[in-house]
């Protein structure tokens, strides 16, 4: 497979050194109703704060943001996946799913 190399012990494969993007996270549900626009704006601001905190925690580099989707680069795939999973758990407090 491209981007993989054989590990010295046990025949396991390890990714080559480089930059790996986190899987793009998208908000699946958000607030609705009469105050939906203001509520969504507040939720989105909180979402951005949570995501950026986790990106920094996992030493990612924010590349771009489009609406509620982030493109982030990491120095390894495990760090990218851990960050994505942590973000998914952390934004539950906002009552949204990614």
C-alpha positions in Angstrom: 0.0 0.0 0.0 1.3 3.5 -0.7 2.5 5.4 2.3 3.2 2.2 4.3 6.4 0.4 5.1 7.2 -2.8 6.9 8.0 -2.6 10.6 11.2 -4.2 11.8 9.5 -6.5 14.4 6.7 -8.8 13.8 5.9 -7.9 10.2 3.5 -5.0 11.2 3.1 -2.1 8.9 3.8 1.4 10.0 3.0 4.7 8.1 5.9 6.6 6.6 6.8 9.9 8.3 4.9 12.8 6.9 1.7 14.8 7.4 -1.7 13.2 7.7 -5.0 15.0 7.5 -7.7 14.3 10.1 -10.8 12.8 8.6 -13.1 15.8 7.8 -15.6 16.3 10.6 -19.1 17.7 9.7 -21.9 18.6 12.0 -24.8 16.3 11.4 -27.5 18.0 13.5 -27.8 21.5 15.0 -30.3 23.7 16.7 -33.5 24.7 15.0 -36.6 26.7 15.8 -37.4 30.4 16.2 -34.1 31.3 17.7 -32.2 28.9 15.4 -29.9 31.3 13.7 -28.6 32.9 16.9 -28.5 29.5 18.7 -26.6 28.1 15.7 -24.1 31.0 15.8 -23.5 30.4 19.5 -23.2 26.7 19.0 -20.8 27.1 16.1 -18.5 29.4 18.1 -18.4 26.9 20.9 -17.8 24.1 18.4 -14.8 26.1 16.9 -13.4 26.6 20.4 -13.6 22.9 21.2 -12.1 21.8 17.9 -9.2 24.2 18.1 -8.4 23.2 21.6 -8.2 19.5 20.6 -6.2 20.4 17.5 -3.7 22.1 19.7 -3.7 19.3 22.2 -2.9 16.7 19.5 -0.3 19.1 17.8 -2.3 19.5 14.6 -2.0 22.3 12.2 -5.2 23.9 11.1 -5.1 24.2 7.3 -8.6 25.6 6.5 -12.2 25.8 7.7 -15.2 25.7 5.5 -18.5 26.3 7.5 -18.3 23.6 10.2 -15.7 21.5 8.5 -12.0 21.6 9.4 -9.0 20.4 7.4 -6.1 19.7 9.8 -2.7 18.3 9.3 -1.0 16.0 11.8 2.5 14.4 11.9 1.0 10.9 12.1 -2.3 9.1 11.4 -2.8 7.9 15.0 -2.7 11.4 16.3 -5.2 12.5 13.6 -7.7 9.7 14.5 -7.3 10.3 18.2 -8.0 14.0 17.7 -11.1 13.2 15.6 -12.5 10.8 18.2 -11.9 13.3 21.0 -13.6 16.0 19.1 -16.6 13.8 18.5 -16.9 13.0 22.2 -16.3 16.6 23.3 -18.9 18.2 21.1 -21.6 16.0 22.6 -21.9 18.6 25.3 -23.2 21.0 22.6 -25.9 18.4 21.7 -24.5 18.0 18.2 -23.1 15.0 16.4 -20.2 15.0 14.0 
